[in-house]
Amino acid sequence: MPKSVQEFEAPDTAARSAQQVEAYQQTTEDIIGEKLILNMGPSHPATHGVLRLILELDGEIITKATPDVGFLHRGDEKIAENMHYNQFVPYTDRLDYLAPLANNVAYALAVEKLLGWELPPRGKAIRVLCCELARVSAHLLGLGAYAMDVGAMTVFLYTFQQRELIYNLCEILTGARFTTSYTRVGGQTRDFPEGFVDEVRKFCDGFLPVLDEVDTLLSRNKIFLDRTCDVGVISKEDAIAYGITGPNLRGSGVDYDLRKAHPYLDYEKYDFDIPIGENGDCYDRYLVRMEEMRQSVKILHQVMDDLPDGPINVVDPKSTLPEKEKVLMSMEELIHHFIVSTQGIDAPEGEIYFGAENPKGELGFYINSKGGGVPHRLKIRAPSFVNLSILPKLLPGHMMSDVVAILGSLDFVMGECDR
């Protein structure tokens, strides 16, 4: 039976007061040591895409950071396993969509390694020019966004103006400004149009003075130095242990660039330097990218000065498309065009991996082939995904305001991170 009100015992007021005081003291101690969980992203402008950071804060100090990726996942790797090799080229544009020309080249080189193909000298030179233009374009956007994140709006306007000029060059060469899809397995869709080399040379001559002006605006700017120096330090050992590549690795003092370490496209014939940082902080990563753009312009001049003549594509009548004029005039060529278009390139059985030095780091493709025109398995090593893996170790101990500077210095793109 339930008790009536009168049957309940009267409480001890003094004991109750003591318990309340004790409970209050415990609660106060919990509040003082309480951590705040803050979601940064996936719609925050400084996360440069759909990156979500789960930050644990003690005041303004980060005590724990957990990156949450996958909001943009599109299944590119599985799509590739249901397409002919050349049909997947437009999907590579959408990886690091700031450097589509370089993505096209990296993928084509991977498939050509599987096929055992090697481009003629002019085809290689065209690809080098495309890759270095893409490097400059990607670094310009990364630099502009990075500067804007830490408060330097003017730099963003300078870099985007120069990037627009590169888009004009892309439009002349490929017919598209953003998603180029210019490269094909075995070569390119077309050779340089008339006057294109002169336009590239004109851009290079006008670009370096603008880059020097950006250097003047930022490199000795007190606010920029305070926001970046000794912030986000990645040691040489940590950079290697986490598999970081590209400017982020070289900013930590590791002299590793695939164009030098494992040359492709005859990069060993070009004279250029690899900039290396000393401290591994946000400022060093900025300096590395600034110098990389200068070195890319140096490579571009060498390509244009020594551009060889001859064919641009691999000559393999069984696996490459015939010329359009011949298709329209010859039944045999029309049949051959139909077979290659419908069945794809007849690749041999085997597995290969190829990595290229992209603006964000090593973009690698692993291909497992069972023969035929479609890969059995295709896996993409996305440099942005790997570079972000160090955030749980890198962010703790920094203040909340340092997060935007660190993210900007890593220069990642979520399109290739989530694939």
N, C-alpha and C positions, 0 to 999 in steps of 0.2 A: 504494500500500500504506500502511496506517496505521502510524504510528510506535509503537515500543515505549516503555515507561516510561523505559528507560535512554537512549533516543535524544533525549529532550527536554533542552534546555539548562537548567542551573540558573539560577534567577532572581537578579537583582542585588538583594540585601536592602536596601542603602542607597537605591537608586533607588526601590524599591517603597515604602519608608517616606516618602520625599519626596512621592511621588504621593499617598499616603494623606493626608498632612497637607494638601496642596493641595486634594484632593477634600473633606476635612472642612471646610476654611475656606469653600469655595464653597457647600457644603451649608448651613453656618451662616448665610451671607449670604442664601441663598434662604429659609431659615426665618424670618429677621428680617423680610424684605419679603414674606412669603407672605400672600395674601388668603384669607379664609375665605368660602365660599359657603354661605349659610343660607337655607333655605326657611321663610318665615313664612306660614302658611296652607297650603291653603285651609280648614283646620279650626281655626285659631287663633281664640279668642273675640274678640280685638280687631280682627280683620279684618272684623267685622260681616257675615258671610256668606262665600260661597265665593270669596274673593279670595286669590290666591297672590302673594306678593312674593318675588322672587329677589333677595336682598340680598348684595352683596359687601362684606365687612367687613375693615377693617384695625384689629385690636383690637376696640374697641367703636364705632369710627367707620365710618359707611357711606360707601363710595366709589362704589358703583353700585347702582341699584335698577331692577328690571324688573318691572312688574306683569304678571301672567298671568291673564287673565280668560277666560270662556267655559265654566266648569264647570257653569253653570246654564242654558245656552242651550236655549230651548224652541221657537224658531222662530215667535214671535208674529206677526212681519210676514208670513210666508208663510201662516200660518193665516188672517190677516185677508183675504188675497186669495182665500180659498175660502169666505168667509162673507158673509151679508148684513150690511149696516152695523150694524144693531142687535144682531145675534148676537155681534158682537165686543166689545160693552160689558163683559161679565164678564171678558174677558181683560185689559182695562185695569186692573181691580182688582188684578191680579197684577203690575203694573209696580212702581211705588212702593207696595208693599202697606201702607205706614204712612199713606198718604193716598189711599185708593181713591176717595173722593168727588171729590177734585180731578182725578184721572185721568179719571174718567167725564166730567166737565165739559169738560176739554180736548179729548178725542176727539170728543164731541158737537159742540162748537163748530167743529172742523175740518170735519166732515161737513156741518154747517149752512152753513158758508162755501161749500162746493162747491155746495150746493143753492140758495143765495141766500136762506135763511130767517133770520128774526130773531124772537126770542122776545118775547112781551108783557112788560110791566114786572114783573109779579108773578113770572113764570118766571125773569127775570134776577135778581131779588132773592133768590129761593130758592137759585139757584146760587151767588150771592155768599156767602150764609150757609153753604152746604155747603163751599165752598172755604176759607173762613176757619176754620171748625171743623177742617177737615183740616189746615190749616197749623199750628194750635195743637197738634193731636194729634201730628203728625209731629215738630215741634220738641221737644215734651215727651219723646218717646222718644229723639230724638237727644241732647238735653241730659242725660237720665238716664244713657244708655249712655256718653256722653263723660265725665261726672263719675266714673262707676264705673271707667272705664279708667284714670283718673289717681288713683284711690284714694278717691273720695268716695262711699261706698256709700249714705249716708243720702239724698242728693239723688235717687238712683234711685227710692227708695221714695216720696218726695214726688211726683215727676213721674208715676209709674205710677198712683198713687192718683187724680190728676186726669185722667189719660188714661182710666181706667176710667169716669169720669163721662161723658166724651165718647162712649165706646162705648155707654153707656146711652142717650144721645141718638140715636145712630145706630140703635140697635135700635128706639126709638120711631118714628123717621122711616121707616126702610127695612125693618124686620123682620130685619135682620142686623147683627151687631156688627163684623165684620171685612171681608168681601168684600161690599160693599153693592149694587153694580149698580143704583143708584138712578136715574141719569140715562138718558134715551132721546134719540135723535136727534129733535129737535123739542120737547123738554120733559123732564118727569119722569114717573115711574110714578104718582105721586099727590101731592096737596097736603099741606101741614102738617096733622097730626092735631090734634084739639082739645087745647088746653093745651100744645102743643109750644113755642110762643114763650115762654111763662112759664117752662118748664123751662130753656130756653137762657139766659134772663135770669138765672135763679137760679144757673146754673153760672158765668156771667161775673162775677157779684157775689162769688161765693165763690172764684173762681180767682185774682184779682189779689192778695189777701193771701197766698195760698200762694206765688205767684210772687215776691212781695217777700221772703218768708222764704227761698226758694231763693237769691235774690240776696244776702241777708245771709250765707248759709252759704258761698257760693262767691266772690263778686266781690272780697272783700278777704282771702280765705284765703291765707296765706303759701305753703302747699304748692301750691295750685292756681295761684297766680301764678308760682311758680318753674317749674312744669311747662309753662306756656302762654305766658308773656310772652317775646317775641323768639324764639319757636320756630316753625318752619314759616312763615317770612315769604314772602308772595307779593306781589311788587311790582305796582303798577297796570299797568305795561306787560306783564308776564308774564301777568297775569290776562286781559287783553284778547287777547294773542297766542294763548293756549291755548284761547280760547273759553269760559272759565269763566263761569257765570251764577249767579244766585241770591245767597244770603247770602255765599257764598265770594267772589263778585265784589265785592259791596258792602263786605265786610270789608276789601278792599284799597283802598277809597276811591273806587270807581267808582259814580257815582250813576246806576244803571240798573235800573229795575224795569218790567216789561212792563205792569203795571197803570197806571203813569203814562206811560211812553214810548209805548205803543200800547194805549190803553184798550179794554177789552171789558167786556161785562156792565154797562155804565154805571158803571164804577169811577171815571170822572172826576167823578161827582156826590158821591163820598164824601170826607170830610175825614180824611186820615191822612198820616203822615210816613214817609219812607223812611230808616231808620237807616244811617249810613255809618261805616265804620271809618277809622282813620288809619294804622296800622302794617302791616296785612295779616297779622298773626300769629295764632296759635291763639286768643289771648285776645280779639282784636277780632272774630273770627268767632263766638265765644261771646256777646259783648255784642250783636252784631247780631241774633242769633236771640232773645235775651232781649227786646230792644226790639220785634222783629217780633211777638212774641206779644201784647205790650201794644197794639200798633197794630191787630192783628186783633180784639182785644176791642172796641176803639174802633169798628171797622167794623161788628162784629156788633150793637152797640147802635144804630148808625144804621140798619141794615137793619130791626131790630125796631121802632124808633120810627116809621119811615116806610114800613112794609110796605104796598104797594099792593094793591088788590083786583083782581078780574078773573080771566081765564083764565091757566093756567100753561103751556099748550102752544101750539105753532103750529097754526093752523087751515088744514089742507090736506087736503081730503077724499080726494084721490087717493092720497096717500102716507102718511097717518097712520091708525092703527087707530081704528075707531069705538068708541064707548062700549060696555062689556060688556052693559049692559042692552038696548041697541038690537040687539046681535048676537043675543041670546036671543029677541028678539021680532019681528025682521024678516028675511025671506029675503034682501032686497037687501043689508042690512048684513052678514049672514052671508057672502054671496058676496064682498063687498068685503073683509071681514076675512080670508077665505081667500086672496084674490089678494095682498094686502099681506104676509101671513105667509109665503107660499110663494115669491113673486117678489122681495120686498124693496122698498126705496124705489127708484124709477126715477130715478137720478141722471143729470145731463147729462154729456156729454163735457167733459174739461178736466183741469187740474191745479191744486192749491192747496197752500199751506203755512200752518199756523196754529200759533203758539206761545203757551202760557199760562204765567204765573208760578206755578209749583208750589213746594212747600216746598224741594225740592232744587235748583231753578233752572228754566230754560226747558224745559218738556216740549213738544215740537213733533211735529206729524203732517204728513207729506207724502202727499197722495193723488193718484194718477193714475187718472183714470176714462175708460173707453171707453164709458160709458153702462151703464144697467141697475142691478141691485141689489147688485152685487159690485164692489169696487175692482179695477182692473187691477194696480196696484202700491200698496203702503202702506209707508212708512218712518217709523220713530220716532226722533226726536232725544231720546235719554235723557240728562238732565243729569248723572246719576251717572257714566255712561261718559265723558263729556267732561271732567268735573271730575277724574277719576282720571288723565287723560292727563298731568297736570303732575307726577306723582310721580317720574319719572326725573330731573327737574330739581330737585324740591323736597327730596327725602330726602338726597342726598349731602351730606356735611359734618355731618350730625346724628349724635347717638349712637343706639345701638340703642333705648334707653329712650324716645327722643323719638317713635319711630314710632307708638306707640299714641295719643299725644296728637295727632299730626298727622292720623292717620286719623280719630279721633273728631271733630276740628274740621271735617273736610271733610263729614261726615255724609252718606255715600253709602248706597245700597241696591243690592245686587247683583241683585235681581229685575228692576229696570229697566235696570241696566248690561248684563246678558247678554240680556235680552228673550227 
